[in-house]
């Protein structure tokens, strides 16, 4: 009896230590893995480009006549380069941490998707928003939001150790060609198709929306090419007053470096009446990511302090809206009519200008479209973007807030793919 008693005690102790040796996934790890699985199951197309939602992919005819509009807004491919570039930064970090072959292959697929976005147009420097059913057709208008993440994603991929030397040379060459073309355009972003010869957005503009990203691109190109012309452009650009600033009193006295330190809220002075914190943080994630990369690249402590100041201001501002995640109910049943975008935008009109294309967006059938898209934007996309901005700042004192936001959502029930920000935020945090 005594021997049996001691045998049971020893068995329990051994079992305890065996269990302790196993690593059980935390709620945070489970949430991030669910987000990852849902993104790859629903939103990454066959070419490695992230769609905005599950819906009918535009056809060559749609792209050629501008349906639902020539910018592609509200179509599933309207932000393909944007989302893919930012998501690739997270996928590279995931692959490096795991060492998993599958993760590396996924990163390669996303990188190839970005390369496609720069290869299907005959206009040098044009980054398409995504591709239609034939893998080639696309809408003729890009944007800063597509171009900057394109550079961010591929730069991170080059630095990840994932691509082979041949692949690395291919990516670096493509980035150099795009950057050279944009430099030839004086950093105005070209269009193609019906708007060939026109531009959409200007990376030399005065807005925080462009300033840190322009600096990142030219500094990153020096890192990639080791051509001193890029470093000279960077050193000059730091202390320039950006284009258009002289006409804008709120920024006319600021250099690019000073605008970086001011943070994203400086744009509220340019666009009076806009509420960046509530409506547009998802757009500014790329600018925070650009600042974070500049901190890593910049060797001068004084210059680096300007970038760090901007990072901190943006993180503090984002903290004011991160709690909006509490307004999201995972059991909400609002209608997401954008999945049937043809029905939601039944009116089509010829568009001779980019303004015509923008106006066509206003002709959607609100009853058929429903309110779910705006609900997810406000209470899912924006809080997760805030979490990403905070995580990217390098100060993880608010790590618990970030983790709570990520764990709040049932990612299997979301319509917009913008919950990929959960992974970007998670992989922007330092490893404990």
C-alpha positions in Angstrom: 0.0 0.0 0.0 2.8 2.4 1.0 4.7 1.7 -2.2 1.6 2.2 -4.3 1.0 5.5 -2.5 4.5 6.8 -3.2 4.3 5.6 -6.8 1.2 7.7 -7.4 2.8 10.7 -5.9 5.9 10.3 -8.1 3.6 9.8 -11.1 1.7 13.0 -10.4 5.0 15.0 -10.0 6.4 13.6 -13.3 3.1 14.3 -15.1 3.2 17.9 -13.7 6.7 18.5 -15.1 5.8 16.9 -18.4 2.9 19.2 -18.8 5.1 22.2 -17.9 7.4 21.3 -20.7 4.7 21.7 -23.3 3.9 25.2 -24.6 0.2 25.8 -24.8 -0.9 28.7 -27.1 -2.2 31.8 -25.3 -5.5 33.5 -26.2 -3.4 36.1 -28.1 -1.6 33.4 -30.1 -4.9 31.7 -30.9 -6.4 35.0 -32.1 -3.5 35.8 -34.4 -3.5 32.3 -35.8 -7.2 32.5 -36.5 -6.7 35.9 -38.3 -3.9 34.3 -40.3 -5.9 31.3 -41.4 -8.9 33.5 -42.4 -6.8 35.9 -44.4 -5.2 33.1 -46.4 -8.4 31.1 -46.8 -10.5 34.0 -48.0 -8.6 37.0 -49.2 -5.3 36.2 -50.8 -5.9 35.6 -54.5 -4.0 33.2 -56.8 -1.4 35.8 -57.6 -0.6 36.7 -54.0 -2.5 39.9 -53.8 -4.8 40.6 -50.8 -8.4 41.5 -51.7 -10.4 43.9 -49.6 -13.3 41.5 -49.3 -14.8 38.4 -50.8 -16.7 39.4 -53.9 -16.7 39.0 -57.7 -13.3 39.9 -59.1 -13.5 42.6 -61.8 -13.2 41.4 -65.4 -11.2 43.0 -68.2 -14.4 44.7 -69.4 -15.0 46.2 -65.9 -11.5 47.6 -65.8 -11.7 48.9 -69.4 -15.0 50.8 -69.0 -14.5 51.8 -65.3 -17.0 49.7 -63.4 -17.9 50.4 -60.6 -15.6 53.4 -61.3 -12.2 54.0 -62.9 -10.4 54.2 -59.6 -11.7 50.8 -58.6 -13.1 52.0 -55.3 -15.4 49.6 -53.6 -14.3 46.7 -55.8 -12.4 43.8 -54.1 -9.1 44.8 -55.7 -9.2 48.5 -54.8 -6.4 48.3 -52.2 -4.5 45.2 -53.3 -0.9 46.7 -53.3 -1.7 48.7 -50.1 -2.8 45.6 -48.1 -0.3 43.2 -49.6 2.6 45.5 -48.9 1.8 46.0 -45.3 0.8 42.4 -44.8 4.1 41.2 -46.3 6.0 43.1 -43.6 4.2 40.9 -41.0 4.6 37.8 -43.0 8.3 38.3 -43.2 8.6 38.7 -39.5 6.4 35.6 -38.9 8.6 33.6 -41.2 11.8 34.7 -39.5 10.5 33.9 -36.1 9.1 30.5 -37.0 11.7 29.4 -39.5 8.8 27.6 -41.1 9.0 26.7 -44.8 5.3 27.3 -45.3 5.6 30.8 -43.9 8.5 31.6 -46.1 6.6 30.4 -49.2 3.7 32.6 -48.2 6.0 35.6 -48.0 7.3 34.8 -51.4 3.8 34.6 -52.8 3.0 38.1 -51.4 6.2 39.5 -52.8 5.4 38.0 -56.2 2.0 39.6 -56.0 3.6 43.0 -55.4 6.0 42.4 -58.3 2.9 41.7 -60.5 1.4 45.0 -59.4 4.4 46.8 -60.9 4.6 44.7 -64.1 1.2 44.7 -65.7 1.2 48.3 -66.9 3.3 49.8 -69.7 3.7 53.0 -67.7 7.0 53.1 -65.7 6.5 53.7 -62.0 2.8 52.9 -62.0 1.7 50.5 -59.2 -1.7 49.0 -59.9 -4.3 48.5 -57.1 -4.7 44.8 -58.0 -5.5 42.7 -61.0 -8.7 41.3 -62.5 -9.8 37.9 -63.6 -7.1 37.5 -66.2 -4.3 38.4 -63.9 -3.4 41.5 -66.1 -6.3 43.9 -66.3 -6.5 46.7 -63.8 -7.9 50.1 -63.1 -5.9 53.1 -64.5 -5.5 55.0 -61.2 -3.1 54.2 -58.4 -2.3 56.3 -55.3 0.2 57.0 -52.5 -1.6 54.4 -50.5 -0.7 51.7 -53.0 2.9 52.9 -53.9 4.3 53.4 -50.4 3.3 49.9 -49.0 4.7 48.4 -52.2 8.1 49.7 -51.3 7.7 48.9 -47.6 6.7 45.3 -48.2 9.4 44.6 -50.8 12.1 46.3 -48.7 11.2 44.2 -45.7 11.3 41.1 -47.9 14.8 42.0 -49.2 16.0 42.3 -45.6 14.4 39.1 -44.4 16.8 36.6 -45.8 13.9 34.8 -47.4 14.6 35.4 -51.1 17.4 33.6 -52.9 20.2 35.7 -54.4 18.5 35.5 -57.8 15.1 36.5 -56.3 16.8 39.3 -54.3 18.4 40.8 -57.4 15.0 40.6 -59.3 13.2 42.5 -56.5 16.0 45.1 -56.0 16.0 45.7 -59.8 12.3 46.2 -59.9 12.3 48.6 -57.0 15.1 50.6 -58.6 13.2 50.8 -61.9 10.1 52.0 -60.1 12.0 54.5 -58.0 13.9 55.8 -61.0 10.7 56.3 -62.9 9.1 58.1 -60.1 12.1 60.3 -59.7 11.8 61.1 -63.5 8.2 62.2 -62.8 9.4 64.4 -59.9 7.6 61.9 -57.6 4.2 62.5 -59.0 2.4 59.1 -59.3 1.4 58.3 -62.9 -1.8 56.8 -64.2 -2.4 54.6 -67.3 -5.2 53.6 -69.6 -7.8 56.4 -70.1 -5.8 58.7 -67.8 -2.4 58.0 -69.3 -0.2 61.1 -68.9 -2.1 62.2 -65.8 -1.1 61.8 -62.2 -2.7 60.8 -58.9 -1.0 62.0 -55.7 2.4 63.5 -55.2 5.1 62.0 -52.9 6.7 65.5 -52.6 3.5 66.9 -51.1 3.4 68.7 -47.8 1.2 66.2 -46.0 2.4 63.9 -43.3 0.5 61.4 -45.5 3.5 61.6 -47.9 6.4 63.2 -46.1 7.9 60.3 -44.0 7.1 57.8 -46.8 9.0 59.9 -49.4 12.0 60.1 -47.1 11.8 56.3 -46.4 11.7 55.4 -50.1 14.7 57.5 -51.1 16.7 56.4 -48.0 15.8 52.7 -48.6 16.9 53.0 -52.2 20.3 54.1 -51.0 20.4 51.1 -48.7 19.5 48.8 -51.6 21.6 50.2 -54.4 24.5 51.7 -52.5 24.3 54.5 -55.1 25.3 57.8 -53.4 22.8 59.7 -55.5 20.0 58.4 -53.4 21.8 59.4 -50.2 22.3 62.9 -51.6 18.6 63.1 -52.5 17.7 62.0 -49.0 20.0 64.5 -47.2 18.7 67.3 -49.3 15.0 66.3 -48.9 15.3 66.3 -45.1 15.7 70.0 -44.8 13.5 71.1 -47.7 10.1 72.6 -47.4 7.8 70.2 -49.3 5.9 71.1 -52.4 2.8 73.2 -51.7 3.8 74.1 -48.1 4.4 77.8 -48.9 0.6 78.2 -49.6 -0.4 76.4 -46.4 0.2 78.6 -43.3 0.0 75.6 -40.9 3.1 73.9 -42.4 4.8 76.7 -44.4 7.6 77.1 -41.8 8.3 73.3 -41.5 10.9 71.2 -43.2 10.2 67.6 -44.0 12.1 66.5 -40.9 9.9 68.8 -38.8 6.8 67.5 -40.3 7.9 64.0 -39.4 8.2 65.1 -35.8 4.8 66.8 -35.8 3.0 63.5 -36.5 -0.1 62.7 -38.5 -2.4 65.2 -36.8 -0.7 68.0 -38.7 -2.8 66.9 -41.6 -5.9 67.9 -39.8 -4.7 71.5 -40.1 -4.6 71.0 -43.9 -7.9 69.2 -44.2 -10.0 71.1 -41.8 -13.0 69.3 -40.6 -11.5 65.8 -41.0 -11.1 63.5 -38.1 -8.1 61.4 -38.8 -8.2 59.6 -35.5 -11.8 58.3 -36.0 -11.8 57.8 -39.7 -8.4 57.5 -41.4 -5.9 55.8 -39.1 -5.8 52.8 -41.4 -4.3 55.0 -44.1 -1.6 56.3 -41.8 -0.2 52.9 -40.8 2.1 53.1 -43.8 3.5 56.4 -42.6 4.1 55.2 -39.1 5.8 52.1 -40.6 8.0 54.5 -42.8 9.0 56.4 -39.7 9.9 53.1 -37.9 12.1 52.1 -40.8 13.8 55.5 -40.9 14.7 55.1 -37.2 16.4 51.9 -38.1 18.2 53.4 -41.1 19.3 56.7 -39.7 22.7 56.9 -38.1 22.6 60.6 -37.1 21.1 60.8 -33.5 19.7 64.3 -34.0 17.8 63.3 -37.1 16.7 60.1 -35.6 15.2 62.0 -32.6 12.8 63.8 -35.0 11.6 60.5 -36.3 11.2 59.0 -32.8 9.3 62.1 -31.7 6.8 61.6 -34.5 6.5 57.9 -33.7 5.7 58.7 -30.1 3.1 61.4 -30.9 1.3 59.1 -33.3 1.2 56.3 -30.7 -0.1 58.7 -28.0 -2.8 60.0 -30.4 -3.8 56.5 -31.5 -4.3 55.5 -27.8 -7.3 57.9 -27.7 -9.3 55.7 -30.1 -8.0 52.2 -29.5 -10.8 51.5 -27.0 -13.3 51.9 -29.8 -13.0 48.1 -30.3 -15.5 47.8 -27.4 -18.2 49.0 -29.8 -17.8 45.9 -32.0 -20.3 43.1 -31.4 -19.1 39.8 -32.9 -22.8 38.7 -33.3 -23.8 41.8 -35.2 -25.9 41.0 -38.3 -25.8 44.2 -40.3 -26.0 43.7 -44.1 -22.7 43.6 -46.0 -24.0 44.3 -49.5 -20.6 45.1 -51.0 -20.0 41.4 -51.5 -22.5 41.9 -54.4 -20.9 45.2 -55.6 -22.6 45.0 -59.0 -26.0 45.2 -57.4 -24.8 47.8 -54.8 -23.5 50.1 -57.6 -26.0 49.5 -60.4 -25.5 52.9 -62.0 -22.7 53.2 -64.5 -21.7 56.3 -66.4 -18.9 57.2 -68.7 -16.0 58.9 -66.9 -13.8 61.4 -68.7 -12.0 62.6 -65.6 -10.8 61.3 -62.3 -13.4 63.5 -60.7 -16.1 61.8 -62.7 -14.8 58.5 -61.3 -14.9 59.8 -57.7 -18.5 61.1 -58.2 -19.7 57.8 -59.5 -18.9 56.3 -56.2 -21.6 58.4 -54.7 -24.3 56.6 -56.7 -24.4 53.4 -54.8 -27.7 51.9 -53.6 -27.4 52.4 -49.8 -30.2 50.0 -49.1 -28.6 47.2 -51.0 -25.1 48.0 -49.7 -26.2 48.0 -46.1 -24.3 49.4 -43.1 -21.9 46.6 -42.2 -18.9 48.0 -44.1 -19.0 51.2 -42.2 -19.5 49.3 -38.9 -16.4 47.2 -39.5 -14.4 50.2 -40.6 -15.3 52.2 -37.4 -15.1 49.4 -34.8 -12.6 46.9 -36.3 -10.4 48.5 -38.9 -9.7 51.8 -37.0 -8.9 50.2 -33.6 -6.7 47.6 -35.2 -4.9 50.3 -37.2 -4.5 52.3 -33.9 -3.0 49.1 -32.3 -0.6 48.8 -35.2 0.5 52.4 -35.0 1.1 52.0 -31.3 3.0 48.7 -31.7 5.2 50.3 -34.5 6.3 53.1 -32.2 8.8 50.9 -30.5 7.4 51.7 -27.0 5.4 48.7 -25.8 4.2 50.1 -22.5 0.7 49.7 -23.9 1.2 46.1 -25.0 -1.8 44.9 -23.0 -4.1 47.3 -24.8 -2.9 46.1 -28.1 -3.4 42.4 -27.1 -6.9 43.1 -25.9 -7.9 44.6 -29.2 -6.5 41.7 -31.2 -8.3 39.2 -29.0 -11.6 40.9 -29.1 -12.6 39.9 -32.6 -14.0 36.6 -34.1 -12.1 37.0 -37.3 -14.1 34.2 -39.0 -17.2 36.6 -39.0 -15.6 39.6 -40.6 -16.2 40.7 -44.1 -13.3 43.2 -44.6 -9.8 41.8 -44.9 -8.5 44.8 -42.9 -8.2 42.6 -39.9 -4.8 41.7 -41.3 -3.7 44.7 -39.2 -4.0 42.3 -36.2 -1.1 40.4 -37.6 0.8 43.5 -38.5 0.4 44.8 -35.0 1.3 41.5 -33.4 4.5 41.1 -35.4 5.4 44.8 -34.8 5.7 44.0 -31.1 9.1 42.9 -29.8 9.4 39.3 -28.8 9.3 38.9 -25.0 
